[in-house]
Amino acid sequence: MKKKILIRRMLRSPQFVIGFLIVLAVVIVSLFANQLAPMDENLNHIAARFTAPQGLGAYRTGGYVLGTDELGRDILSRVLIGSKISLQIAFISTLFVAVIGTLLGVFAGYFGGIIDDIVMRATEVTMAIPSMTLGIVIMAIFGPSISNLIMVMIITSWKSFAKVSRNQVMVMRNQEFVQASRALGGSGWHIMMSQIMPNVTTPLLIQLSGTFGGVILTEAGLSYLYLGVQLPNPSWGNMIAGGRTYLAAYPWMVIVPGVALMITVLGFNFLGDGLRDVLDPKQSR
């Protein structure tokens, strides 16, 4: 019965449906990016530089569906491979962010005291510094690379999970079923994992979707500054940066990756809002 109600709520939420379809499409495209890309994304063809978009019909004839850039590289292929790179970075980063932030928040909320003070002060310090500024500093110190980019995402994004999980645990830890489990001799770890965590997953799922979109946007921003994904590997951010010089004459070099980035981030944001409507209707009022 609960599953049927949940499905009805999903279908009745326009934000969830739109977000889910966009995210599903982006994930499928990223998974099969190598197969969908019509040519090598790093292949230079100087004679074809600045070719205007030729439309979908050019896909079968070996033309340039979305045009080429200043080196004659196929923009469609670079956008597709860029989606794969961006989502891989976002998935790995968000996974670490969710695990680290949630565990810190759960420990802080359950045990309180000095553990709570340390975690919350660290959260406040991190929140006081703009994520992009902190990312630029870290990448400037350690150098641009995929591993350092993931480290930046973890450092700048864990705080939201820590705050959400901590606040939820602060409410749950005094509930009767938690006190009963404690009275029966349950260890702190057992109580947190078996009694508290299942009851705080809803806000964490909503946070997960929003964080995913934010990580993609941060990666694009750092790549735009050439501090993220390094050339010649394509990223939506460094594609936009490379095309800004030619924006007036060849706008598709910026518009295509920009639209791909915008749709992807909006999709994850819509999905997060839709999940809130579906899983926690009271919070959507």
For each residue, the residues with C-beta under 8 A, 3 or more apart:
1: 4 5
2: 5 6
3: 6 7
4: 1 7 8
5: 1 2 8 9
6: 2 3 9 10 278 279
7: 3 4 10 11
8: 4 5 11 12
9: 5 6 12 13 277 278 281
10: 6 7 13 16 17 20 274 278
11: 7 8 17
12: 8 9
13: 9 10 16 17 274 277 278
14: 17 18 274
15: 18 19 270 271 273 274 277
16: 10 13 19 20 270 271 273 274 275 277 278
17: 10 11 13 14 20 21 274
18: 14 15 21 22 267 270 274
19: 15 16 22 23 209 267 268 269 270 271 272 273 274
20: 10 16 17 23 24 271 274
21: 17 18 24 25 267
22: 18 19 25 26 263 264 266 267 270 271
23: 19 20 26 27 267 268 271
24: 20 21 27 28
25: 21 22 28 29 267
26: 22 23 29 30 83 87 263 264 267
27: 23 24 30 31 87
28: 24 25 31 32
29: 25 26 32 33 36 80 83
30: 26 27 33 83 84 86 87 88
31: 27 28 84
32: 28 29 35 36
33: 29 30 36 37 80 81 83 84
34: 37 81 84
35: 32
36: 29 32 33 80
37: 33 34 40 41 74 76 77 80 81
38: 59 62 65 74 76 77
39: 43 62 74 77
40: 37 43 77
41: 37 73 74 77 78 80 81 234
42: 73 232 233 234
43: 39 40 73 74
44: 71 72 73
45: 48 49 68 71 72 73
46: 49 71 72
47: 72
48: 45 51 64 68 72
49: 45 46 68 69 70 71 72
50: 67 68 69 70 246 249 250
51: 48 54 64 67 68 72
52: 67 250 252
53: 64 65 66 67 75 252
54: 51 57 58 63 64 65 67
55: 58 65
56: 59 65
57: 54 60 61 63
58: 54 55 61 62 63 64 65
59: 38 56 63 65 76
60: 57
61: 57 58
62: 38 39 58
63: 54 57 58 59
64: 48 51 53 54 58 67 68 74 75 76
65: 38 53 54 55 56 58 59 74 76
66: 53 74 75 76 79 252 256
67: 50 51 52 53 54 64 75 250 252 253 256
68: 45 48 49 50 51 64 71 72 73 74 75
69: 49 50 72 73 75 78 239 242 243 253
70: 49 50 242 246 253
71: 44 45 46 49 68
72: 44 45 46 47 48 49 51 68 69
73: 41 42 43 44 45 68 69 77 78
74: 37 38 39 41 43 64 65 66 68 77 78
75: 53 64 66 67 68 69 78 79 239 252 253 256 257
76: 37 38 59 64 65 66 79 80 256
77: 37 38 39 40 41 73 74 80 81
78: 41 69 73 74 75 81 82 234 239 257
79: 66 75 76 82 83 234 236 239 256 257 260
80: 29 33 36 37 41 76 77 83 84
81: 33 34 37 41 77 78 84 85 233 234
82: 78 79 85 86 234 235 236 239 257 260
83: 26 29 30 33 79 80 86 87 236 260 264
84: 30 31 33 34 80 81 87 88
85: 81 82 88 89 229 233 234 235
86: 30 82 83 89 90 216 219 220 235 236 264
87: 26 27 30 83 84 90 91 216
88: 30 84 85 91 92
89: 85 86 92 93 146 149 150 153 215 219 229
90: 86 87 93 94 153 212 215 216 219
91: 87 88 94 95 212
92: 88 89 95 96 150
93: 89 90 96 97 149 150 153 154 157 215
94: 90 91 97 98 153 157 208 211 212 215
95: 91 92 98 99
96: 92 93 99 100 150 153 154
97: 93 94 100 101 153 154 157 158 161 211 215
98: 94 95 101 102 161 204 208 211
99: 95 96 102 103
100: 96 97 103 104 154 158 161
101: 97 98 104 105 157 158 159 160 161 162 165
102: 98 99 105 106 161 162 165 204
103: 99 100 106 107
104: 100 101 107 108 119 158 162 165 166
105: 101 102 108 109 119 161 162 163 164 165 166 167 169
106: 102 103 109 110 165 166 169 192 196 197 200
107: 103 104 110 111 115 119 192
108: 104 105 111 112 115 116 118 119 120 162 166 169
109: 105 106 112 116 165 166 167 168 169 170 173
110: 106 107 169 173 188 191 192 196
111: 107 108 115 116 188
112: 108 109 115 116
113: 116 117
114: 117 118
115: 107 108 111 112 118 119
116: 108 109 111 112 113 119 120 166
117: 113 114 120 121
118: 108 114 115 121 122
119: 104 105 107 108 115 116 122 123 162 166
120: 108 116 117 123 124 166
121: 117 118 124 125
122: 118 119 125 126 159
123: 119 120 126 127 159 162 163
124: 120 121 127 128
125: 121 122 128 129
126: 122 123 129 134 155 156 158 159
127: 123 124 159
128: 124 125
129: 125 126 133 134
130: 133 134
131: 134 135 156 157 214 218
132: 135 136 218 221 222
133: 129 130 136 137
134: 126 129 130 131 137 138 152 155 156
135: 131 132 138 139 152 156 218 221 222 227
136: 132 133 139 140 222 225 227
137: 133 134 140 141
138: 134 135 141 142 148 151 152 155
139: 135 136 142 143 144 148 149 152 222 227 228
140: 136 137 227
141: 137 138
142: 138 139 145 148 151
143: 139 148
144: 139 148 149 222 226 227 228 230
145: 142 148 149 230
146: 89 149 150 229
147: 150 151
148: 138 139 142 143 144 145 151 152
149: 89 93 139 144 145 146 152 153 219 222 228 229
150: 89 92 93 96 146 147 153 154
151: 138 142 147 148 154 155
152: 134 135 138 139 148 149 155 156 218 222
153: 89 90 93 94 96 97 149 150 156 157 215 218 219
154: 93 96 97 100 150 151 157 158
155: 126 134 138 151 152 158
156: 126 131 134 135 152 153 218
157: 93 94 97 101 131 153 154 160 161 211 214 215 218
158: 97 100 101 104 126 154 155 161 162
159: 101 122 123 126 127 162 163
160: 101 157 163 164 207 210 211
161: 97 98 100 101 102 105 157 158 164 165 204 207 211
162: 101 102 104 105 108 119 123 158 159 165 166
163: 105 123 159 160 166 167
164: 105 160 161 167 168 200 203 204 207
165: 101 102 104 105 106 109 161 162 168 169 200 204
166: 104 105 106 108 109 116 119 120 162 163 169 170
167: 105 109 163 164 170 171
168: 109 164 165 171 172 199 200 203
169: 105 106 108 109 110 165 166 172 173 192 196 200
170: 109 166 167 173
171: 167 168 174 175
172: 168 169 175 178 195 196 199 200
173: 109 110 169 170 178 196
174: 171 178 179
175: 171 172 178 179
176: 179 180
177: 180 181 195
178: 172 173 174 175 181 182 191 195 196
179: 174 175 176 182 183
180: 176 177 183 184
181: 177 178 184 186 190 191 194 195
182: 178 179 186 191
183: 179 180
184: 180 181
185:
186: 181 182 190 191 194 195
187: 190 191
188: 110 111 191 192
189: 192 193
190: 181 186 187 193 194 195
191: 110 178 181 182 186 187 188 194 195 196
192: 106 107 110 169 188 189 195 196 197
193: 189 190 196 197
194: 181 186 190 191 197 198
195: 172 177 178 181 186 190 191 192 198 199
196: 106 110 169 172 173 178 191 192 193 199 200
197: 106 192 193 194 200 201
198: 194 195 201
199: 168 172 195 196
200: 106 164 165 168 169 172 196 197 203 204
201: 197 198 204 205
202: 205 206 279 280
203: 164 168 200 206 207 280
204: 98 102 161 164 165 200 201 207 208
205: 201 202 208 209 275 279
206: 202 203 209 210 272 275 276 279 280
207: 160 161 164 203 204 210 211 272
208: 94 98 204 205 211 212 272
209: 19 205 206 212 213 268 269 271 272 275
210: 160 206 207 213 214 268 269 272
211: 94 97 98 157 160 161 207 208 214 215
212: 90 91 94 208 209 215 216 268
213: 209 210 216 217 264 265 266 267 268 269 272
214: 131 157 210 211 217 218 265
215: 89 90 93 94 97 153 157 211 212 218 219
216: 86 87 90 212 213 219 220 261 264 265 268
217: 213 214 220 221 261 265
218: 131 132 135 152 153 156 157 214 215 221 222
219: 86 89 90 149 153 215 216 222 223 228 229 235 237
220: 86 216 217 223 224 228 235 236 237 240 261
221: 132 135 217 218 224 225 228 237
222: 132 135 136 139 144 149 152 218 219 225 227 228 237
223: 219 220 226 227 228 229 235 236 237 238 241
224: 220 221 228 237 238 240 241
225: 136 221 222 228 237 241
226: 144 223 230 231 238 241
227: 135 136 139 140 144 222 223
228: 139 144 149 219 220 221 222 223 224 225 235 237 238
229: 85 89 146 149 219 223 233 234 235 237 238
230: 144 145 226 233 238
231: 226 238 242
232: 42
233: 42 81 85 229 230
234: 41 42 78 79 81 82 85 229 238 239
235: 82 85 86 219 220 223 228 229 238 239
236: 79 82 83 86 220 223 239 240 257 258 260 261
237: 219 220 221 222 223 224 225 228 229 240 241 257 261
238: 223 224 226 228 229 230 231 234 235 241 242
239: 69 75 78 79 82 234 235 236 242 243 253 254 256 257
240: 220 224 236 237 243 244 254 257 258 261
241: 223 224 225 226 237 238 244
242: 69 70 231 238 239 245 253
243: 69 239 240 246 247 250 253 254 257
244: 240 241 247 254
245: 242
246: 50 70 243 249 250 253
247: 243 244 250 251 253 254
248: 251
249: 50 246
250: 50 52 67 243 246 247 253
251: 247 248 254 255
252: 52 53 66 67 75 255 256
253: 67 69 70 75 239 242 243 246 247 250 256
254: 239 240 243 244 247 251 257 258
255: 251 252 258 259
256: 66 67 75 76 79 239 252 253 259 260
257: 75 78 79 82 236 237 239 240 243 254 260 261
258: 236 240 254 255 261 262
259: 255 256 262 263
260: 79 82 83 236 256 257 263 264
261: 216 217 220 236 237 240 257 258 264 265
262: 258 259 265 266
263: 22 26 259 260 266 267
264: 22 26 83 86 213 216 260 261 267 268
265: 213 214 216 217 261 262 268 269
266: 22 213 262 263 269 270
267: 18 19 21 22 23 25 26 213 263 264 270 271
268: 19 23 209 210 212 213 216 264 265 271 272
269: 19 209 210 213 265 266 272 273
270: 15 16 18 19 22 266 267 273 274
271: 15 16 19 20 22 23 209 267 268 274 275
272: 19 206 207 208 209 210 213 268 269 275 276
273: 15 16 19 269 270 276 277 284
274: 10 13 14 15 16 17 18 19 20 270 271 277 278
275: 16 205 206 209 271 272 278 279
276: 206 272 273 279 280 283 284
277: 9 13 15 16 273 274 280 281 284
278: 6 9 10 13 16 274 275 281
279: 6 202 205 206 275 276
280: 202 203 206 276 277 283 284
281: 9 277 278 284 285
282: 285
283: 276 280
284: 273 276 277 280 281
285: 281 282
